[in-house]
Amino acid sequence: MSFSSSARSDPCCLEAAASAEAPLCDRSLWGLDPQAIFLNHGSFGATPKKVLQAQSVWQERLEAQPVQFMGEELPRALRAAAAELAQFVGAEPENLVFVENATGGINTVLRSLSFRPGDQIACTNHGYGAVRQALRYVCERWGAVLAEAQIPFPIAGPEQVLAAFAAILTPQTRLAVVDHLTSPTALIYPLAELVGLCRQRGIPVLVDGAHAPGVLPLELESLGADWYTGNAHKWLFAPKGCAFLWAAPHRQAQTHPLAISHGYGQGFTAEFDWVGTRDPSAWLAISAALAFIRELGVERLRQHNHTLLLQARQLLLEKLEGIPPAPEKMLGFMATLPLPPFWQQWIPELPLAERARRLHDYLWQMHRIEVPIIPFAGQLWVRISAQVYNHLAEYEQLALALQRLPK
Ligand SMILES: Cc1ncc(COP(=O)(O)O)c(C=O)c1O
C-alpha cells in the first residue's frame, strides 16, 4: 500500500492505494443493471442487496404486530441505531437524530431559526441547488439577505475557499451554511478552518455534509459546528431515506423537526424520534449498512475509491486533453472535470442546462453510461464517482464516448 504525498501532510486528505484497476467488490452484490456502466454513485448512492434484505426484515417485524412494534420495539431500536451511527461519525448518541435526507436536515435547521430584516446568511456558490432554494425561501420569508461567496472553479487550493468566504462575513451575518463536500464541483472544503472563521466572529454554522459520511472520517463532537446534516444513503450504503442531523447541545432547544408531533417540548431526541407514522426501516437498516462497510474495511474502501478516482481522473484528462480543475487533496470519491471545447460549443442555441441534459441522455441512451453532466460557471463538466464496484475500464469507455460528438 502506498500513500499519496499530499495525503501525508494533511489529516483531512484521503490516502491512495497502489492501484485500483479491478473492482474491490463483486457488482452482483448490488441490483445495478449489469448492462450499464454506473459512474454516478454520488447522486443517490446504490444500496447492496444484503442491506435491502435487512431493511425488509425490519418491515416484516413491524407488520407482524404494528402496535407492539411502534410502541414498544421502535423507540429502543431507533436509539440503538442512532447510537451506532453516532459512533461512526464521532458523535454522542443523544446529539444525533434521524431525518429522511440532507434536504430535510438543512430545512429543519433553517426553518427552526428566526431572522430579522437585513440579517445576512452566508453560503457559497458551490452549494447544492435544493439547499440554495431553501435559503432563498427563508431569506424571502424574513427579509434576510443571502450572501454567496464566489469560490473559483478551477481552484488552486483550499485557501481560496477560505479567502472568498471570509470576504463575505459581516457583523450582520447570523448564520453560515457551508458544504463539507460540494455537489457540482466535488470539492472537499476546508471545513475545520471554515468553522473556525465563523466561530471567531460568533456566527453559528450549519454544515451540509450530504456527501461526507463514508467518504471522510468524521469527528462531529470536536468539529465546533452548531449543526451537521449528512446522508447515510449516499456513501454509507444505507437504504434511501436514511440521513441524520447532529446538533450541538446548546442548539438543541431551538431545533425542531419539520413536523411537530407528540415529543414536542420533551427534548431533542424525543421530538425527532416520533414525527408521525412512517416506515422507519431505512433508519433501522443502518446497522446492516455499517456492517457491510466494515466487512469491506472502511480504510480499504477509502483507499480503493480514492485511488480509482485519481486514476480515472487522470485517464479522462489525458484523453480529453483537459487541465485538472482542482488539486488532488481536495478530492474524495468524486471529481468534476471539464468537457472539451467541442462539447462546450455543441448545440449552442440551447441553454446550458438543456445541453447538459441532452448530453447526459445521449451517454445513457447510446452508450449505457450513467454519469452526471453539470452546467456550472458557464461551462459543461462531467462528474465521475468511484465506488467499490467500479473499475478503470469503465472510465475508458466514458472517455471513448466523450471523444467525439454524436453523429
Ligand atoms: C451537497 C448536497 N447537499 C444536499 C443534497 C441533498 O441530498 P438529498 O437528496 O438526500 O436530500 C445533495 C444531494 O446530492 C448534495 O449533494
The ligand as a Tripos MOL2 file, in Angstrom:
@<TRIPOS>MOLECULE
LIG
   16    16     1     0     0
SMALL
NO_CHARGES

@<TRIPOS>ATOM
      1 C1        -24.2220   18.9350   -1.1360 C.3       1 LIG1
      2 C2        -25.5890   18.3210   -1.1530 C.ar      1 LIG1
      3 N1        -26.4990   18.7200   -0.2640 N.ar      1 LIG1
      4 C3        -27.7250   18.1840   -0.2040 C.ar      1 LIG1
      5 C4        -28.0850   17.1950   -1.0770 C.ar      1 LIG1
      6 C5        -29.4700   16.6380   -0.9990 C.3       1 LIG1
      7 O1        -29.4620   15.3060   -0.6410 O.3       1 LIG1
      8 P1        -30.8560   14.5510   -0.5020 P.3       1 LIG1
      9 O2        -31.4440   14.4960   -1.8720 O.co2     1 LIG1
     10 O3        -30.5160   13.2250    0.0350 O.co2     1 LIG1
     11 O4        -31.6780   15.3780    0.4060 O.co2     1 LIG1
     12 C6        -27.2000   16.7440   -2.0420 C.ar      1 LIG1
     13 C7        -27.5790   15.6900   -2.9980 C.2       1 LIG1
     14 O5        -26.8640   15.2820   -3.8570 O.2       1 LIG1
     15 C8        -25.9100   17.3290   -2.0780 C.ar      1 LIG1
     16 O6        -25.0140   16.9430   -2.9890 O.3       1 LIG1
@<TRIPOS>BOND
     1     1     2 1
     2     2     3 ar
     3     2    15 ar
     4     3     4 ar
     5     4     5 ar
     6     5     6 1
     7     5    12 ar
     8     6     7 1
     9     7     8 1
    10     8     9 2
    11     8    10 1
    12     8    11 1
    13    12    13 1
    14    12    15 ar
    15    13    14 2
    16    15    16 1
@<TRIPOS>SUBSTRUCTURE
     1 LIG1         1 GROUP 0 **** ****
